Amino acid sequence: MPVENEYKFALHDPDGVLETRLQASDFFRVSIKQGYIRKGSRVREWTDLKTGRIRYIYTYKHRVGDDVVEVETDIAKEDFTALWSVRELDVHKVRYKFIVDGLTWDVDFLKHKGKTYFALAEVELPSEERVVPEPPELIQEFVLGGTGRHDKTLSNKRLADLSYARRVLSTFLNGESDNNKILSAAM
């Protein structure tokens, strides 16, 4: 069973320092156009920014007990286009992917009209692991705080709403660390 076990961290990069560092790196990076169809379903257009190769991906996530089962598959461009036409909302982002101490980290810069409005990092852990690692040195100075397992505060679907993203960022910047309070303040 493909169980998702990820932890997310809000980042603060107002001057684009981290984004510039990552752009200058040789890390894998993609431009992602992600549309949410209905609860648990989404489609993505992944463009590898080094090779220009494009993938179209369908993802379904569903909570089962204390786990989230995530199923992904590549789909045809025509299927992506059809599903994109019925999306409820969408988010555009640039993702950098790198490995530190055997763990894969993703850093996403969410974009509106080509400009970053929110940055976050996530780490995917083995399905049974519950100890959240410290963020790698590369991003540590930009970390505002993190969320727990299955916490939706930093979900891309919610962060697609610019006003929500601004409220979440403001709450983190004000030093709030209780994720329930962050989430309720941002709603």
N, C-alpha and C positions, 0 to 999 in steps of 0.2 A: 504494500500500500504506500503510495507516495505522500508521506506526511510532511506538511510544511511546519517548520520550527524556526521562525525568524524573530529577530529582535531589532527594533528600529531606534534611531537616534536623530533628534532634531539638530541641524547644523545652522550656524550663523556665519555667513560669508558675504557681508554687505559690500565689500570692495572687490569681490571676485578673485581674491588671492588664491583660495583653494581651487577654484574652477580653472584659473590660469595654470596653476601647477599641474593639475590633472591633464589639461589640454596638451601641455608640453611633455607629458610622460608617454611611455609606450604601452600603457594599459589598454586593454580592450575597451572600446567605447561604441555605444550605439545611440542612435536617435530613435525614440520610441513614441509612437502615436498609439494611445491606448483608449479604447472605447468600452464603456460598460453597457451591457445589453439588458440584463435583468439580474436579480440577486444571484451572486455567485459566478456569473458568466461575464467574460470580457474577450475582446479581440485586440491583437496588437500587430502593428506593422513595425518590425525591427529593421533599421538600416544600419549596417556595419559602416561606421564612418571612415574606416581605413580602406576597405575594399569596395564599398558601395553595394554589397550584396544585401538583398532584401528578403526577409522571412515574414510570413503571415502566420500568426499563432492564435489558436483558440485555447482559452483556459477556463476551467470550471473549478471552483473551490466550494467546499461544504464542510461545516463543522460536524464532527462525529465524536461524541463524548468530549474528551479534553484535547482532541487533535483536530487539525484542519487537513482534510484530504485535498490535494491539489493535482488535477489532471490536466496536462498540456499536450497539444498536438499541433503539428504544422497543418495549415489549410491552404487551399488554392486562393490566389488573388481575387478571383471572382466571388468566392465565398466570403472573404474578408470584406469586400466592397458591399455585398448584400447585407451582411451583419452590421457593418459600420453605418449603413443608412438607417438602421433602427436603434442605434445607441441612444441611451438616455443622457449620458454626459461623457466627456472625454478629457484626457490630460495628455500634454506633450512634455517630454522630458529627454534629457541627455543623461545617459548612464555610463559610469566608469566602473569597471570590474577588476578587482585585484585580489590576490591571495596573500594572507599573512598568517604565519603559524598554522598552515593547513586549513584555514577557514576562508571562505569566499566572502568578500565584502563588496557591496554595491553602493556607490554614491550617486544619488539622483539629484539633478538640478531641474526643477519643474519650471516650465517656460510659459509665458503669456506674451504674445506678440514678439517672440524672440528674446525676451528678457527673463532672467531668473527671478522668480518671486518666492521660491522656497527651496531649501536644500535639506536632504536627509541621507542617512546612511543606514544600511541594514546588513545584518550578518545572518546567514543560514547555518544553523547548527544541526548536528546529527539528531535524529528524531527523539532520542531518549535524553539528550543533554539539557540540563536546566540551569547550568552555571553560565551566566552571561559574561563574555570576555570584555576586557577593557578595549575601547576603540584603539585601533592602531595609531602609532605616533604620527603618521601622515595627516590624520584628521583630528587628533585630540584637542588641539587649540581651538577648533571650530565647534566642538560638541557643546550643546546647551543642556541636553538631558536625554534620557531614554524612556522607552515605554516597556511594559511587560509583555509577556507572551499573550498573543491574541488581542492585545489592546488595539483599538481602532483609531486612537487619537491621530496617529501619523499614517493612516491609510491613504493611498493615492486617490481613492475614490472621494474621500472627504476633502482632501487637499486640493482637488480639482476646483473647488469653490474658493475663489480668491479671497473673499472676505473671511471665510473660515480660516484659511491658511494664515492670513494676517493676524487674526485673533490668537491662533495657536502660537505663532511666533512671538507676539507681544506677551503672552502669558509665560512662555519659557524665558523670555528676556527679563521679565519681572521676578524671576527666581522661583516660580511655582514649581514644585516637584511632585505634587500629588496628581497623578494622571486623571483621576475622576474629576478633580477640580479643573484641570486644564480642559478636559473635554466639555464639562458643563459651561465653563466660561466662554468657550469657543462656539457653543451652539447658539 
